[in-house]
Amino acid sequence: MSYEITSEKLLKGVEKMNCFGPRYTGSKAHQLFIESLKDEIREMGFQVYSDPFYFKRWQADKASLCVLGETETAIPVSSVHPYSGVTPEEGITAELCHFKGMSDIKNVKGKIAVFEISNIDFIPSEIAFDKRSSYPADAAMEAKYEGPVITTFVKFVYGILAKASKAKAAVFVWKNLHDDCVKGQYLPFILEYQGLPILWVNETDGMTLLKAADEKKRAKLVLKAEIEEHAYTESFYCVKKGIKDGESVIINTHTDGNNCVEENGAVAIIEMMKALKDKELERTHIFVFTTGHFRLPSFKDISTGSFQSVSRWMAMHRQLWDGKHGHLKCVANLTLEHLGCKEWRTIDGEYKYTGRPDIELVYTGNKVMDKLYIDTVKDRETVRTMTLRGHNMLHFGEGQNFFTMGVPGICLVPAPYYLCAESENHEMEKFDHELMRQQTETYMTLVEKIEKMSAGQIGRSDWYSFVKAKSVSGGYDFSVKGLVGALSDKIRN
């Protein structure tokens, strides 16, 4: 009797993952989750191969901010800036300085710099994304790519600027994003250790702080963190040997994350492994679970084409994918990240569920893989998906390194606004376990279909497209000519 993947089994797996708490890279919760995954895999009869790593780990355990004066005014902290810095036990007390522009750079030294970080809502989505297909046909992204993740990835330079200006600390005030949306956002997670304590404050509370900064009031900022110089973490993988030698398919995700969708890909892959373990497969299938997605500076290896956490694993295990010197040749890659996402947006001043799934962004390595995926999802009950080509050297998620190394993939990477938000309930109200089941079943079907295709039929991945992009928002296709035309229309209007 074949193994059935059910929404109840997936929900149970996600709830078990949540029990460990936020699983930041190398934390106790992260390692406990890894051990639980390895235990499940061993119970299936697979051998687990581990790659241990040691790195400098930073994890905040206390943060506070208050404006001083005749009375103290506490300013709620929305979140901490990962790997920013630490304060002494008593905190840092200094004058606030509202940084309004580069002319203020000379005023920041020795003060607590306060920056306004406005939601990036002016960049055409086609700068980052090039559409291949969508299903249903009217599935579309916003015309302007925005939200907490892209905003912090673009504006991370403010922390560097504060450090260079010799500020004692910094506070980032969110602008034009709902207070509930920004709460607990662990962003940005792509930087080296900054050596400067930085806190995030929402827009409502930030108004009080900005007023105090304009009045040149003093404030006390506390950011304490646990720092472990040689923290342990590990990536691991399993191999299901195929009937034929020479070719492999790699199915991967990462294990670190901080809520129910970031990252639940491992839960889905565990269920897939249970369904596949007793099946005869033509090709060798390799299941890869990497660490370091939330600490990319310590785990990147650009020799494999990019800096995702799987880059280190690929550099260490070329015998499993590169096809050289008698090595296995990886003919396809399947990446699973962020399953079961509901769409939440600010509507009439309230941050809430829109009633539909968040758009299911999927990078497909070439036209063959694109058609394979679209044909597969057409049978699903719930589907709102768009496929993408790597564009302008951008390919989000843990499938990027395979794409850049010529391995065609089908890589699931939805990007909801709450993707990196830590909360007491792990964002479970934003999670749909039945949608997760349908997505997992899609990838099971893809495994079966790829098994029936030759390497020649699958082909190689395309390279990135540049500048010109097919519209992801239903507007004009992006090009220099189209951009000039759109700007001209705005000027005339």
N, C-alpha and C positions, 0 to 999 in steps of 0.2 A: 504494500500500500504506500503510495507516494505521500510525502510530507506536505501538509497544507499550511501555507502562510496565511495567518488571520490577523485582523486588526487588533483582536484581543491580545494575541501574543506580542505584537509590536508595542502595544500600549504598556503591557507588563514590562517589556524590556526598557522602554523609555522611563517608566516610573522607577525601576531599579536603578537606572543611571542617575536619575534625579536625587535619589537617596544619598548619594555620595557628596552632593553639593556641587558648587562651581568647580570645574575641573581645569584650573589654570595649569599651564605646562609645569610639570615637575612637582605639583602640590601633592599632599597626601591623598586628597580626594581623587586626583587624576590617576595616581598610581593604583589606588584601590579599584578604580574602574577598569584599568588595564588588566589587573589581576583577575577580575571577575570575567572579563572577556576571554582571557587565556584559559581559565578554568572551563568555561563553556565549550571552547574549541577542543580542548583535550578530551572532554567527555564524548565528543563526536568521533574521536580516534585520530585526529590530525596531530602532526608534530608541529610545535611552535618554535620558530626561530626568532630570537630576540637580538636587537642591536642596542646595547647600553650607551647612554650619553651622559656627560656631566657638564653643567653650565652654571652660570651665576643667576640665581633666582631671586626675584623681588616680588613681594606680595604685601599689599597694604593691609593693615589691621586696625587702624584708627585714623579718622580724618575729621577735622572740625575747623570752623571759621567764624570769627565774631568781630564786629566793628566796635572799637573802644570809644569811650567818651564818658559823659556823666553817668550814663548807664550803658551796659554792654548789650549789643544787638546781635543775637546769633543768626548766622546766615546758613540755612540748610545746604549741605553739600550734595549735589546731584550724583557725582561719582568722582573717582580719582583718575588721574592720567597715568596709565600703566608705565612702569619703569621710568617714572619721572625723577623722584628723589625722596629724601627723608628730612625731617626737621629734628632738632634736639628734642629731648623729652618735654621741655617746657614750651616748645613751639617757637615760631618766629614772630616777633612783634616789630612792626615797621609801618611807615606811612604808606597809604595806598596811592598808586599813580595810574590814572586812567590813560591808557595808551590809545590815542586816537589816530595817530599817523606817525610817519618816520620822523617828523619834527620833534616828537616826544622821546626819542631814543636817548637823548642826553639827560632826561629827567628820571630815568628808571633806576639808575644805580643805587643799590642799597635799599630799595623799596619793594613793596609787593605790587607787581605789575598786574593790571586788570585789562583784559582784552575782550572785545566783543567778537564772537565767532558766529557770523551769520550763515544760515543755511545756504548751501550752494544750490541756487535755483535758477541759474542763468546759463548753464552749460548744455548745449544740445546733446541729447542722449547719444546721437550718432557720432559724437567725438569718441565715446568709449565702446560703442556697440555697433556691429554690422549684422543686420538681420539676414538669416537664410530663409526660414519658413515660420509659420505660426499655425496653431490649431486650437480653437476654431480660427477661421481666417481673420476675424476682427480682433484677436488678442493683440494688445499693444501695451507698450510701456509709456511712462510719462514723456512728454515732449522735452522736458528738462530733467536730466538725471540729478536727483537730489536725495537728501536724507542724512542721518548721522554718520554713516560709514564714509560716504564720498566726501562729506564736508570735512571730516577730520583728516582724511587721507590727503586732501588738497591743502588744508590749512595747518598742518603739523608744524610748519616753519615758525609759527608764533612762539612756540616753546624754545626753539633754537635761538630766536631773536631775543627773547627774554634772558636767556643764559648769556648770550654774547654781550648784552647790555648791562650785565652784572647785577641783575635784579636778585633780591634775596629769595623770592618765591613768585609764583604767578597764579592767577585765577582766570579761567576762561568762562565767559558768560555766553550761553547759547542764545541765539537770536532767531526768530521766525521758525522755531520748531516747538511743538506743544510740550509743556512741562512733563506730562506723563510719558511722552515719547522718548525724552532724553534721560529719564531717570535710570540710573544704574548702568549706563553705557560704558563698556570697557574699551575705550577708544582714545587715540589710535594705538594699535598693538604692533606697529611695524618698525618702531624706532629702537636704536641702541639706548642704553641707559643714559638718561639726560643729566643726572646730577643736579637737578633743580626740582623742588617740590611744586607740583601743579595740581590744582583742584578744578573741577567743573561745577558750575552753578546754573540752575535753570533761569529762564528769562524773567519770570516773575520775581524771584528772590534777587536776581541780578540787578534789577532796577534799584533796589535799596543799596546794594554794594556800589553801583556806579555813581549814585548820588553822593555816597560817602567819599568815594575817590575824588569826585569833583570838588568836594569840600576839604580835601586833603586831610581826611581823618586817618587815624591809625587803626590797624587791625592786628589780630593775632591768628596765625594760621598754624595748624598742627597736621602733620602727615607722618604717621609712624608706619613702618613696614618691616616685615621679616625679610632679612637678606641672608641667603644661603650661598656661600661661595662655590661649593661643589655639589649642587643639587643633582640627584639622580632622576633620569627619565629614560624611556625606551620606546623604540619603534619595534614592531614585530610583524611577521608574515607567516603564511602557511601555504603549502603546495599540494594541489591535487593533481597527480600525474595523469597525463592523457595517454591514450592508446598509442598515438603516433609521437615520434620524437621530432624535435626541431622547432616547434612553434608554441607560443604561450599567449594567453589572454590575462591581463592584469586588472583586477577589480580592487579599487582603493578608496580610502577615506582617511580622516585624521581622528584622534581620540580626545584631544583637549577641546574644551568649550565651557560655556557657563550657563546654558539654559537647555530647555527641552529640544530645541531644534539645532542648536550649535553646541555639540555636534552629535546628531543621532544617526549618522550614516553607518556607524559600527553596528548599531542594533539591527538595521536592515540587512547588512552583509552577513551577520550571524545567522539570520533567518534564511538567507539565500544558501549559505553553506550547509545548513541542515537539510534543505531541499535537494542539494546537489551531491551530498556526500556519498550516496549509494548509486549514483548514476554513472554510466560509462561515458566519458567525454573524449572526443578526438584529440583535443589540444590540452596541454598542461595549463591549469588555471591557478593563478597565484593571487592570494587575498592579502592585501597590504594595509596595515593600520599604523600610521605614522604619528609621531609626536612632534611638537614644535610649531604648529600652525599659529599659536598665540605667542610665539617667541621667535619669529622668523629670522631676526638678525643673528641668532645663535645657531640656526639650523640650516641656513641656505647653502647651496653648493651650485653656483652658476655654471659649472662645467656641464650640467645637463640642461642648460637652456633657460632657466629661470630660477626664482628664489622661493618657491613653495616648499613646504616641509618635506614633501616626497622627493625633493631634489637630492637631499643627502642619501636617502635610501637608494635612489637610482644610481648615484655615483658609487655606492658601496656594492651594488649587486648587478653589475652590467651583464653578468653571465645569465641573468634571467630575462633579458629583454633586448640587448643590442644586436644580436645576430652575428657577431664577429667571433672569429677564432673558435668556432664550434659552439658558441653560446646559443641559448634559446633566442628565437626571433619573436618579439611581441608583435602580433598582427592587429591587436585591438585593445583598447583601454576603456573601462567603464568606471566612472567616478560618481560616488553617491554622497551628497551633502545636503543638509537642511531639508529633510523630508517633512511633509504634512503642514506646510505653512499657510495660515490664513492671512488674508490681506487686512491690515489695519492702517487707517489714515485719519487725519484730522478733518472732521465733517461738522460744519456748523459749530465750530469752537470746541468740539469734543473728539478726543482720540479714541477711535472705536473700530469695531469689525465692520467691514463694508458688505459682508454677506457673500463674498466670493473668495476663492483661493488666491493667494499671492501668485503673481505670474511665475510660471515654472521655467526659469531660464536654463537652457541646455546648450552647451557648446558641442557642436558636431564637427568632427575633424575634416570631413570632406563631404561631397554631395551624396556619395553612396551611403555613408553613415547617417546623413541627414534624412534621406528618404526612408531608411530603415527605421529610424526613430519615429518619424511622423506617421508612417504606416502602422506602427505598433500602437501608438496612443489613440488612434481613431476608434478603437474598440472600448476605450475606457468610459466609465460612467461620469467621472468628474475630471475635466482636463481644461487647462488654460495655460498654454505653453508657447514659448517662442524659442526657436533655435538660432544660434549665433555662430559667427566665425570670429576667431581671434582677430583683433583689430587695433591698429596703432600700438602694437606691442603689448596690448592688454588682453588678458584671458584669465578671468577671475577663477579662483578655486584650484583644487589639488590635481586637476587634469592638465594644467598648463605645461608642465615639463614634458609630458608625453607628446603633446601637440608640437612643441618646439623641436622635439627629437624625431619627428616624422611618424609617430604612432597615432593613427586615427582613433579618436575617442568619441564617446557619448557621455557628456559630463554634466550632471545635474547640480546646479548651484543657484537656487532661488536667493534673493537678497532682500528679505523683509526689513522694515525699519528697525524692528526689535531684535535683529540678528545677534547683536553683541550685548544685549541688556541682561543684567543680573537682577533677579528679583526673588522674593521669598517663595513664590509659587512656581518659579522656573519658567514663567511665561506660558503655562499650560493652557490658559484660556485662549491662546492664539494658535493652538496645535490641533490638528485634525488627524486622528489615528487611522480613520478609514481612507483618507487621501494618501497617507503614508503606505497603507497596504497596496493601493492601486499603483503607486509609484514603484514599490518594490516588485510587484508582479510584472510591471513593464520591463524592469531590468532582468528578471528571470526569463521573460520571453526573448529579450535581446540576446542573452547568453545562448539560448537554443537556436536562434536564427543565425547568429555569427558562426556557430558550430557547423552549419551547413554551407558556409561560404568559403571559397578558397582565398588565400592571401592575395592573389591577383585580383579577385573580384572586390575585395575590401580596399585595396590600394594603400597609398600613403596619405598622411594628413596634408592639407594645404598649408601655405605659409600665411602670415598675417596679411590682411588687407590694410591699405593705408589711405587716409584722408577720405576718399570716396566711400560711402556706406549706404546700403539700402535702409530706408527709414524704419525705425523700430516703434515709432509713435503714430504712424499713419499720416505723417506730414510729408514734407518733401525729402527726397533722397539727398543725402549730404554730399556736397562737392564744393570746391572753391567757387565755382560759378553759381551754384545754388545758394551758398552762404551770402555771396555778394548781392544776389537778387533779393534774398529775404531781408537783408539789412537795408537795401534800397527801399523796399516796401515799407519797412518800419519808419524810415526817415520821412518818406512821403506822407505817411499817415500822421 
